[in-house]
Amino acid sequence: MNNELKFKIYNKLSKKCFKVTRIDYIDKQVYYYDKDEEETISLDDCILLMPTGICDSLGREIFEGDVIIYQENSFTYKKTAEVVYENGCFVAKQLLSGTIEQTALDEGMYIDQFKDLLFSTTFSTYKPVKVIGNIFTYKLSKNNSKIKIPIKL
């Protein structure tokens, strides 16, 4: 049995992600390594990120808060999504520019149309899932504005 702790944290103070070595729930402290030194941080100063148990195409474990890219089939565009834990499962929530999201809302589209189950994205995709960063440091590019929203006539 593997007893390795697989959580990651986002340190709000240093604005970086780290692998957790242990958690002290009584003193509300999280321990992690920054370079070669063990550091501690208060649970209030970090965001705990859960592992999904799923790996990307390079074998890296995908965590809550990771930003991934994937393509369902050769007829669809590449999607950029944040991994979120929602309603008891991990979901790939598509990252949309503010303009596209507002247009979708204005057209009466249900915003959940831009979500896929993480499990299904890893097994039924045309191009393999790849982690490209985390939601805390990722910047939306112009590629995220290529989504076509059908206009109701």
TIBA-936119 format. One line per field, with one value per residue: x, y, z of N, C-alpha, C in turn; residue in one letter; residue number from 0. Coordinates in nm, 3 decimals. Atoms other than C-alpha are relative to their C-alpha. Example, Ala and Ser with C-alpha at 12.3 -4.5 7.8 and 13.67 -1.06 7.14 Angstrom:
REM TIBA-936119
n_east = (0.089 | -0.082)
n_north = (-0.119 | -0.119)
n_up = (0.000 | -0.006)
ca_east = (1.230 | 1.367)
ca_north = (-0.450 | -0.106)
ca_up = (0.780 | 0.714)
c_east = (0.090 | -0.077)
c_north = (0.120 | 0.109)
c_up = (0.000 | 0.073)
residu = (A | S)
num = (0 | 1)
REM end
This chain:
REM TIBA-936119
n_east = (0.084 | -0.076 | 0.050 | -0.045 | 0.100 | -0.005 | 0.058 | -0.085 | 0.056 | -0.037 | -0.041 | 0.051 | -0.102 | -0.105 | 0.070 | -0.055 | 0.055 | -0.096 | 0.048 | 0.014 | -0.064 | 0.089 | 0.097 | 0.031 | 0.134 | 0.018 | -0.061 | 0.038 | -0.123 | -0.032 | -0.144 | -0.037 | -0.139 | -0.032 | -0.137 | -0.042 | 0.036 | 0.141 | 0.067 | 0.136 | 0.091 | 0.131 | 0.106 | 0.067 | -0.082 | -0.019 | 0.117 | -0.030 | 0.043 | 0.014 | -0.039 | 0.114 | -0.026 | -0.011 | -0.124 | 0.006 | -0.070 | -0.141 | -0.009 | 0.009 | 0.132 | 0.080 | 0.053 | 0.098 | -0.067 | -0.086 | 0.056 | -0.030 | 0.052 | 0.041 | 0.085 | 0.086 | -0.013 | -0.065 | 0.093 | 0.021 | -0.115 | -0.067 | 0.061 | -0.083 | 0.093 | -0.047 | 0.051 | 0.069 | 0.076 | 0.136 | 0.105 | -0.054 | -0.087 | -0.090 | 0.056 | -0.082 | 0.083 | -0.063 | -0.034 | 0.055 | -0.028 | 0.117 | 0.090 | 0.071 | 0.089 | 0.112 | 0.082 | 0.073 | 0.105 | 0.097 | 0.076 | 0.079 | -0.063 | -0.030 | -0.146 | -0.051 | -0.030 | -0.144 | -0.068 | -0.007 | -0.056 | -0.143 | -0.023 | 0.031 | -0.093 | -0.128 | 0.011 | 0.068 | -0.047 | -0.075 | -0.138 | -0.011 | 0.010 | -0.131 | 0.001 | -0.080 | -0.021 | 0.104 | 0.095 | -0.047 | -0.102 | 0.030 | 0.060 | 0.080 | -0.058 | 0.100 | 0.053 | 0.120 | 0.113 | 0.039 | 0.119 | 0.115 | 0.127 | 0.109 | 0.092 | 0.140 | 0.070)
n_north = (-0.119 | -0.123 | -0.100 | -0.132 | -0.108 | -0.050 | -0.133 | -0.114 | -0.127 | -0.126 | -0.091 | -0.133 | -0.101 | 0.005 | 0.018 | 0.119 | 0.130 | 0.092 | 0.131 | 0.007 | 0.116 | 0.040 | -0.100 | 0.004 | -0.057 | -0.059 | -0.133 | -0.061 | -0.027 | 0.088 | 0.011 | 0.024 | -0.032 | -0.104 | 0.038 | 0.110 | -0.029 | 0.019 | -0.124 | 0.016 | -0.110 | 0.014 | 0.040 | -0.123 | -0.066 | 0.086 | 0.070 | 0.142 | 0.050 | 0.146 | 0.077 | 0.061 | 0.141 | 0.014 | -0.058 | -0.054 | 0.081 | 0.011 | 0.076 | -0.087 | 0.005 | -0.121 | -0.046 | -0.108 | -0.127 | 0.007 | -0.040 | 0.105 | -0.015 | 0.128 | -0.011 | 0.119 | 0.071 | -0.083 | -0.101 | -0.104 | -0.082 | 0.032 | -0.067 | -0.032 | 0.012 | 0.012 | 0.118 | -0.038 | 0.105 | -0.053 | 0.101 | 0.133 | 0.052 | -0.097 | -0.050 | -0.090 | -0.118 | -0.074 | -0.139 | -0.088 | -0.141 | -0.067 | -0.036 | 0.120 | 0.042 | -0.094 | 0.026 | 0.124 | -0.032 | -0.085 | 0.085 | 0.096 | 0.132 | 0.050 | -0.003 | 0.137 | 0.056 | -0.014 | 0.089 | 0.142 | 0.081 | 0.019 | 0.140 | 0.025 | -0.074 | 0.069 | 0.126 | -0.008 | -0.119 | 0.014 | -0.032 | 0.026 | -0.109 | -0.047 | -0.108 | -0.112 | -0.097 | 0.000 | -0.110 | -0.118 | -0.072 | 0.010 | -0.118 | 0.030 | -0.052 | -0.029 | 0.127 | 0.032 | -0.075 | 0.060 | 0.082 | -0.052 | 0.012 | -0.014 | -0.111 | 0.037 | -0.093)
n_up = (0.000 | 0.011 | -0.095 | 0.043 | -0.001 | 0.137 | 0.016 | 0.031 | -0.049 | 0.062 | -0.105 | 0.034 | -0.028 | 0.102 | 0.128 | 0.065 | -0.042 | -0.060 | -0.040 | -0.146 | -0.064 | -0.110 | -0.044 | -0.143 | -0.010 | -0.133 | 0.003 | 0.128 | 0.073 | 0.112 | 0.020 | 0.140 | 0.031 | 0.097 | 0.032 | -0.087 | -0.139 | -0.035 | -0.040 | -0.050 | 0.030 | -0.060 | 0.093 | 0.046 | 0.101 | 0.117 | 0.052 | 0.012 | 0.130 | -0.005 | 0.118 | 0.069 | 0.025 | 0.146 | 0.052 | 0.136 | 0.100 | -0.037 | -0.124 | -0.118 | -0.062 | 0.014 | -0.127 | 0.000 | 0.025 | 0.118 | 0.129 | 0.098 | 0.137 | 0.059 | 0.120 | -0.002 | 0.128 | 0.103 | 0.050 | -0.101 | -0.035 | -0.126 | -0.114 | -0.115 | -0.111 | -0.138 | -0.069 | -0.123 | -0.067 | -0.003 | -0.013 | -0.023 | 0.107 | 0.061 | 0.125 | 0.080 | 0.023 | 0.108 | -0.029 | 0.103 | -0.023 | -0.055 | 0.110 | 0.044 | -0.108 | -0.005 | 0.118 | -0.027 | -0.098 | 0.068 | 0.093 | -0.078 | -0.005 | -0.133 | -0.004 | -0.018 | 0.132 | 0.021 | -0.095 | 0.033 | -0.108 | 0.021 | 0.034 | 0.141 | 0.087 | 0.009 | 0.072 | 0.129 | 0.070 | 0.124 | -0.040 | -0.143 | -0.096 | -0.043 | -0.099 | 0.049 | -0.106 | -0.103 | 0.015 | -0.074 | 0.077 | 0.143 | 0.063 | 0.120 | 0.124 | 0.103 | 0.049 | -0.074 | 0.054 | 0.127 | -0.020 | 0.074 | -0.072 | 0.096 | -0.023 | 0.024 | 0.091)
ca_east = (0.000 | 0.130 | 0.097 | 0.225 | 0.033 | -0.062 | -0.210 | -0.064 | -0.107 | -0.116 | 0.077 | -0.111 | 0.194 | 0.458 | 0.201 | 0.346 | 0.229 | 0.405 | 0.369 | 0.248 | 0.455 | 0.221 | -0.076 | -0.123 | -0.497 | -0.469 | -0.229 | -0.371 | -0.030 | 0.075 | 0.431 | 0.597 | 0.941 | 1.055 | 1.378 | 1.558 | 1.410 | 1.090 | 0.856 | 0.528 | 0.228 | -0.103 | -0.408 | -0.549 | -0.261 | -0.289 | -0.539 | -0.537 | -0.560 | -0.690 | -0.542 | -0.778 | -0.612 | -0.589 | -0.267 | -0.211 | -0.043 | 0.302 | 0.221 | 0.183 | -0.099 | -0.377 | -0.480 | -0.774 | -0.681 | -0.471 | -0.529 | -0.548 | -0.588 | -0.767 | -0.955 | -1.252 | -1.226 | -1.080 | -1.392 | -1.384 | -1.151 | -0.894 | -1.041 | -0.859 | -1.014 | -0.966 | -1.000 | -1.259 | -1.425 | -1.799 | -2.096 | -1.878 | -1.668 | -1.381 | -1.491 | -1.299 | -1.455 | -1.378 | -1.198 | -1.381 | -1.286 | -1.519 | -1.667 | -1.756 | -1.899 | -2.114 | -2.234 | -2.330 | -2.524 | -2.691 | -2.802 | -2.956 | -2.705 | -2.665 | -2.302 | -2.269 | -2.259 | -1.893 | -1.805 | -1.696 | -1.634 | -1.258 | -1.271 | -1.434 | -1.195 | -0.897 | -1.035 | -1.243 | -1.025 | -0.874 | -0.560 | -0.429 | -0.497 | -0.201 | -0.148 | -0.029 | -0.032 | -0.253 | -0.546 | -0.359 | -0.087 | -0.249 | -0.334 | -0.614 | -0.481 | -0.657 | -0.701 | -0.970 | -1.185 | -1.227 | -1.533 | -1.834 | -2.164 | -2.473 | -2.696 | -3.070 | -3.273)
ca_north = (0.000 | 0.343 | 0.599 | 0.893 | 1.217 | 1.344 | 1.687 | 2.006 | 2.358 | 2.697 | 2.928 | 3.260 | 3.445 | 3.327 | 3.266 | 2.921 | 2.559 | 2.299 | 1.930 | 1.870 | 1.647 | 1.651 | 1.834 | 1.916 | 1.965 | 2.046 | 2.339 | 2.413 | 2.394 | 2.249 | 2.126 | 2.129 | 2.147 | 2.464 | 2.367 | 2.157 | 2.310 | 2.205 | 2.499 | 2.543 | 2.757 | 2.819 | 2.656 | 3.011 | 3.119 | 2.839 | 2.655 | 2.277 | 2.106 | 1.748 | 1.484 | 1.344 | 1.004 | 1.063 | 1.131 | 1.339 | 1.213 | 1.270 | 1.066 | 1.367 | 1.341 | 1.594 | 1.799 | 2.023 | 2.370 | 2.244 | 2.391 | 2.127 | 2.121 | 1.845 | 1.782 | 1.544 | 1.455 | 1.583 | 1.792 | 1.998 | 2.270 | 2.228 | 2.310 | 2.480 | 2.395 | 2.423 | 2.106 | 2.165 | 1.940 | 1.984 | 1.776 | 1.482 | 1.454 | 1.622 | 1.835 | 2.004 | 2.352 | 2.529 | 2.861 | 3.131 | 3.492 | 3.735 | 3.840 | 3.486 | 3.400 | 3.714 | 3.642 | 3.289 | 3.423 | 3.690 | 3.421 | 3.220 | 2.936 | 2.725 | 2.774 | 2.403 | 2.335 | 2.432 | 2.149 | 1.789 | 1.511 | 1.486 | 1.106 | 1.109 | 1.373 | 1.149 | 0.838 | 0.961 | 1.234 | 1.271 | 1.434 | 1.338 | 1.555 | 1.770 | 1.982 | 2.327 | 2.509 | 2.596 | 2.832 | 3.067 | 3.159 | 3.079 | 3.369 | 3.343 | 3.379 | 3.491 | 3.123 | 3.104 | 3.342 | 3.107 | 2.937 | 2.975 | 3.039 | 2.975 | 3.279 | 3.220 | 3.372)
ca_up = (0.000 | -0.093 | 0.189 | -0.014 | 0.043 | -0.302 | -0.232 | -0.373 | -0.242 | -0.400 | -0.169 | -0.172 | -0.036 | -0.284 | -0.561 | -0.641 | -0.625 | -0.410 | -0.335 | 0.023 | 0.251 | 0.551 | 0.700 | 1.069 | 1.111 | 1.482 | 1.433 | 1.086 | 0.918 | 0.583 | 0.527 | 0.185 | 0.027 | -0.146 | -0.317 | -0.051 | 0.263 | 0.436 | 0.480 | 0.665 | 0.586 | 0.756 | 0.598 | 0.572 | 0.346 | 0.093 | -0.122 | -0.092 | -0.433 | -0.456 | -0.685 | -0.950 | -0.980 | -1.357 | -1.549 | -1.861 | -2.179 | -2.027 | -1.715 | -1.482 | -1.232 | -1.289 | -0.986 | -0.910 | -1.036 | -1.327 | -1.672 | -1.945 | -2.322 | -2.512 | -2.835 | -2.845 | -3.215 | -3.542 | -3.612 | -3.292 | -3.170 | -2.894 | -2.557 | -2.273 | -1.939 | -1.565 | -1.359 | -1.084 | -0.827 | -0.861 | -0.748 | -0.644 | -0.960 | -1.140 | -1.434 | -1.715 | -1.710 | -2.034 | -1.993 | -2.184 | -2.233 | -2.059 | -2.394 | -2.497 | -2.157 | -2.158 | -2.514 | -2.410 | -2.112 | -2.328 | -2.575 | -2.290 | -2.309 | -1.999 | -1.894 | -1.801 | -2.177 | -2.150 | -1.906 | -1.964 | -1.715 | -1.666 | -1.682 | -2.025 | -2.161 | -2.089 | -2.259 | -2.552 | -2.693 | -3.036 | -2.896 | -2.553 | -2.250 | -2.151 | -1.838 | -1.944 | -1.611 | -1.317 | -1.288 | -1.054 | -1.304 | -1.641 | -1.870 | -2.126 | -2.479 | -2.793 | -2.885 | -2.618 | -2.819 | -3.117 | -2.972 | -3.197 | -3.024 | -3.233 | -3.267 | -3.233 | -3.515)
c_east = (0.088 | -0.061 | 0.042 | -0.116 | 0.009 | -0.064 | 0.106 | -0.065 | 0.038 | 0.027 | -0.041 | 0.106 | 0.108 | -0.057 | 0.060 | -0.070 | 0.113 | -0.068 | 0.002 | 0.070 | -0.081 | -0.091 | -0.026 | -0.134 | -0.026 | 0.055 | -0.029 | 0.122 | 0.018 | 0.151 | 0.027 | 0.147 | 0.006 | 0.149 | 0.038 | -0.039 | -0.149 | -0.054 | -0.136 | -0.080 | -0.133 | -0.101 | -0.075 | 0.075 | 0.027 | -0.133 | 0.041 | -0.061 | 0.000 | 0.053 | -0.123 | 0.016 | 0.014 | 0.129 | -0.020 | 0.084 | 0.148 | 0.020 | -0.004 | -0.141 | -0.069 | -0.062 | -0.111 | 0.077 | 0.095 | -0.075 | 0.046 | -0.047 | -0.033 | -0.087 | -0.079 | 0.009 | 0.057 | -0.091 | -0.023 | 0.130 | 0.065 | -0.068 | 0.106 | -0.093 | 0.072 | -0.062 | -0.060 | -0.072 | -0.139 | -0.100 | 0.054 | 0.085 | 0.090 | -0.051 | 0.105 | -0.090 | 0.072 | 0.024 | -0.045 | 0.043 | -0.128 | -0.104 | -0.084 | -0.099 | -0.122 | -0.094 | -0.085 | -0.115 | -0.110 | -0.089 | -0.080 | 0.059 | 0.030 | 0.150 | 0.060 | 0.024 | 0.150 | 0.080 | -0.004 | 0.050 | 0.147 | 0.031 | -0.023 | 0.093 | 0.131 | -0.008 | -0.063 | 0.044 | 0.082 | 0.149 | 0.008 | -0.009 | 0.141 | -0.018 | 0.091 | 0.023 | -0.103 | -0.080 | 0.049 | 0.099 | -0.030 | -0.067 | -0.079 | 0.067 | -0.112 | -0.060 | -0.130 | -0.122 | -0.048 | -0.127 | -0.117 | -0.127 | -0.112 | -0.095 | -0.141 | -0.065 | -0.148)
c_north = (0.125 | 0.107 | 0.142 | 0.099 | 0.070 | 0.137 | 0.098 | 0.121 | 0.112 | 0.095 | 0.141 | 0.109 | 0.004 | -0.014 | -0.113 | -0.124 | -0.088 | -0.132 | -0.006 | -0.124 | -0.049 | 0.117 | -0.021 | 0.072 | 0.066 | 0.143 | 0.077 | 0.046 | -0.102 | 0.005 | -0.035 | 0.033 | 0.108 | -0.011 | -0.116 | 0.020 | -0.021 | 0.131 | -0.033 | 0.125 | -0.028 | -0.043 | 0.122 | 0.068 | -0.085 | -0.060 | -0.144 | -0.054 | -0.152 | -0.066 | -0.063 | -0.150 | -0.031 | 0.070 | 0.056 | -0.087 | -0.017 | -0.075 | 0.084 | -0.007 | 0.136 | 0.032 | 0.102 | 0.131 | -0.001 | 0.052 | -0.103 | 0.042 | -0.139 | 0.028 | -0.129 | -0.082 | 0.095 | 0.111 | 0.114 | 0.075 | -0.052 | 0.079 | 0.023 | 0.005 | -0.005 | -0.125 | 0.046 | -0.121 | 0.056 | -0.114 | -0.143 | -0.057 | 0.112 | 0.034 | 0.088 | 0.117 | 0.090 | 0.145 | 0.086 | 0.143 | 0.064 | 0.033 | -0.120 | -0.046 | 0.090 | -0.021 | -0.125 | 0.025 | 0.085 | -0.080 | -0.107 | -0.140 | -0.036 | -0.019 | -0.139 | -0.070 | 0.004 | -0.084 | -0.142 | -0.074 | -0.024 | -0.142 | -0.024 | 0.076 | -0.075 | -0.127 | 0.012 | 0.122 | -0.036 | 0.026 | -0.016 | 0.126 | 0.038 | 0.112 | 0.110 | 0.107 | -0.017 | 0.129 | 0.129 | 0.084 | 0.001 | 0.127 | -0.045 | 0.062 | 0.030 | -0.127 | -0.038 | 0.075 | -0.057 | -0.084 | 0.065 | -0.027 | 0.020 | 0.114 | -0.047 | 0.104 | 0.000)
c_up = (0.000 | 0.091 | -0.037 | -0.001 | -0.135 | -0.019 | -0.047 | 0.065 | -0.096 | 0.116 | -0.041 | 0.019 | -0.108 | -0.141 | -0.083 | 0.053 | 0.053 | 0.032 | 0.153 | 0.053 | 0.119 | 0.038 | 0.148 | 0.018 | 0.135 | 0.002 | -0.129 | -0.079 | -0.112 | -0.018 | -0.145 | -0.018 | -0.106 | -0.023 | 0.092 | 0.145 | 0.024 | 0.055 | 0.058 | -0.037 | 0.067 | -0.106 | -0.055 | -0.114 | -0.124 | -0.043 | -0.023 | -0.129 | 0.001 | -0.126 | -0.064 | -0.015 | -0.148 | -0.044 | -0.141 | -0.094 | 0.030 | 0.132 | 0.126 | 0.057 | -0.013 | 0.135 | -0.024 | -0.018 | -0.118 | -0.122 | -0.101 | -0.138 | -0.051 | -0.121 | -0.011 | -0.127 | -0.104 | -0.053 | 0.099 | 0.026 | 0.128 | 0.110 | 0.107 | 0.119 | 0.134 | 0.060 | 0.133 | 0.058 | 0.024 | 0.007 | 0.008 | -0.111 | -0.053 | -0.140 | -0.069 | -0.040 | -0.100 | 0.039 | -0.118 | 0.030 | 0.052 | -0.105 | -0.043 | 0.107 | 0.008 | -0.119 | 0.021 | 0.096 | -0.065 | -0.094 | 0.073 | 0.004 | 0.145 | 0.008 | 0.023 | -0.133 | -0.028 | 0.100 | -0.053 | 0.123 | -0.029 | -0.044 | -0.148 | -0.093 | -0.017 | -0.083 | -0.139 | -0.079 | -0.122 | 0.026 | 0.151 | 0.086 | 0.045 | 0.101 | -0.052 | 0.106 | 0.109 | -0.010 | 0.066 | -0.081 | -0.150 | -0.050 | -0.123 | -0.122 | -0.099 | -0.056 | 0.071 | -0.053 | -0.133 | 0.011 | -0.073 | 0.078 | -0.101 | 0.039 | -0.034 | -0.089 | 0.028)
residu = (M | N | N | E | L | K | F | K | I | Y | N | K | L | S | K | K | C | F | K | V | T | R | I | D | Y | I | D | K | Q | V | Y | Y | Y | D | K | D | E | E | E | T | I | S | L | D | D | C | I | L | L | M | P | T | G | I | C | D | S | L | G | R | E | I | F | E | G | D | V | I | I | Y | Q | E | N | S | F | T | Y | K | K | T | A | E | V | V | Y | E | N | G | C | F | V | A | K | Q | L | L | S | G | T | I | E | Q | T | A | L | D | E | G | M | Y | I | D | Q | F | K | D | L | L | F | S | T | T | F | S | T | Y | K | P | V | K | V | I | G | N | I | F | T | Y | K | L | S | K | N | N | S | K | I | K | I | P | I | K | L)
num = (0 | 1 | 2 | 3 | 4 | 5 | 6 | 7 | 8 | 9 | 10 | 11 | 12 | 13 | 14 | 15 | 16 | 17 | 18 | 19 | 20 | 21 | 22 | 23 | 24 | 25 | 26 | 27 | 28 | 29 | 30 | 31 | 32 | 33 | 34 | 35 | 36 | 37 | 38 | 39 | 40 | 41 | 42 | 43 | 44 | 45 | 46 | 47 | 48 | 49 | 50 | 51 | 52 | 53 | 54 | 55 | 56 | 57 | 58 | 59 | 60 | 61 | 62 | 63 | 64 | 65 | 66 | 67 | 68 | 69 | 70 | 71 | 72 | 73 | 74 | 75 | 76 | 77 | 78 | 79 | 80 | 81 | 82 | 83 | 84 | 85 | 86 | 87 | 88 | 89 | 90 | 91 | 92 | 93 | 94 | 95 | 96 | 97 | 98 | 99 | 100 | 101 | 102 | 103 | 104 | 105 | 106 | 107 | 108 | 109 | 110 | 111 | 112 | 113 | 114 | 115 | 116 | 117 | 118 | 119 | 120 | 121 | 122 | 123 | 124 | 125 | 126 | 127 | 128 | 129 | 130 | 131 | 132 | 133 | 134 | 135 | 136 | 137 | 138 | 139 | 140 | 141 | 142 | 143 | 144 | 145 | 146 | 147 | 148 | 149 | 150 | 151 | 152)
REM end
